């Protein structure tokens, strides 16, 4: 098996990364081409050793919140044709879950996450780097809706977190990382022209 093509999709929280990833996945699924998806937020560090109060105070929008060393190791394993034990994370308890999932290598591996292009040790492992560029006010609205609906958060707590960590970390780490991207996509995950261009590029790379 040849080394897989690794695509990193990054951008602010709520920028449309997940939708863009799903739309790209659907394109390849229709063509019958196997694709594996890895999400950076599965690699938040385990915090079983910390009391809940301290877990809740931690900055989850800083690169150090992620175990990028493990993600790097997993990408290298997949590139060499080995399966990985894909971790899971609980956002309510703020720690790693005890179970994992065995993921096999595939011709195309898509990664999605906020800090993927802001982590120097990961950059050499990517074949295609994509940045989803969406206005911050739209990102905030989407994040609020997601965190309240899916993660049981209050609007007040989401707003406080946004001002204290999300926005500052975006300007410090995520926004500058756009300049490492091969492609910058506007209009979020529904930019069909960008999706088609990237799909065509990937198809050529896999020939």
ABEGO torsion letter per residue (X at the ends): XBBBBBBBBBEBBGAGAAAAAAAAAAAAAAAGBBBBBBBAAAABBBAAABBAAAAAABBAABAAABBAAAAAAAAAAAAAGBBBBBBBBBAAAGBBBABBBBBBBBABBBBBEAAAAABAAAAAABABBBBBBBBAAAAAAAAAAAAAAAAGBBAAAAAAAAAAAAAAAAAAAAAAAAAABABBBBGEAABAAAAAAAAAAAAAAAX
